[in-house]
């Protein structure tokens, strides 16, 4: 397996095209200045030793040497030995409601933004578990399959937006059905489903589906996002930001439906939490409930030892730099 030990150093490669651009700009300015000075044929006779192609060749060597030195700074490595590692965990599926009501700002800056931050915190404290991400509104879809690549998961969580919903409305029951399909039939005792939502359910099948899921060993935990006082739903129009209105022209107020979320959790032997209680307290209670679930063993064979190859790039880079230094700007007469 190939990798760079310090990926952050690769950002320095952005200096390479910048230097090439500055060189092209300087040559353009120089050419314009010489054209104002006199005729091109006369100038060539006045500068018999000038060799512009050497300038370009020296620049190429310089840029190549800098590229190699930057790559060596990041330390390219190749996996040399795999090690058998056994870990224990469960399959944890996180579902996030991306319906329009999640734009309400009764939990500033918005319900959805608070949920995304909360979900990232949950991922950070779930090391060892296989985690997947499901997004839902009226329909549900798997955003990220089960993985232990937590950086990958955090990226998808932070990119979740209401614009990703294919239609309006909220169907928590469909999310539970999708979760059962995602877990598969071979996993009966090592799984948990966490739903972040404001509890609005326009289809009314969530409780029935939660009871069926519980029969298959799925534990559903619900996290309420919002307040019982509720808030209006901001929408962007050509006139700026306004609030969503009903058929009568009145602003639509969306409220947290804790009763629905509590009933879903109770029907599936889970637990209900309110995100307004604070991230640390809720995640602590959530992890306490998840840790009671029977864990299963996973076998991994990650690379435990890597060979370094930075020295070869340094040597080649310095060789190119020395070659560039000894090439003269003028040709010998």
Secondary structure, DSSP 8 states (H G I E B T S, - for coil): -EEES-GGGGGGGHHHHHHHHHHHHHHHHHHHHHHHHS-HHHHHHHTTTB-HHHHHHHHHHHHHHHHHHHHHHT-EEEEEEEEEEEEEE-EEEEEEE-SGGGG--SSSS-HHHHHHHHHHHHHHT-TTSEEEEEEESSSEEEEEEEES-HHHHHHHHHT--GGG-SSSS--HHHHHHHHHHHH-TT-SSSEEEEEEE----SS--HHHHHHHHHHTT-EEEEEE-S-SS-EE-EEEETTEEEE-B-TTS-B-EE---HHHHHHHHHHTT--EEEGGG-HHHHHHHHHHHHTTS--EEEEEEEEEEEEE-HHHHHHHHHHHHHHHHHS-SB---
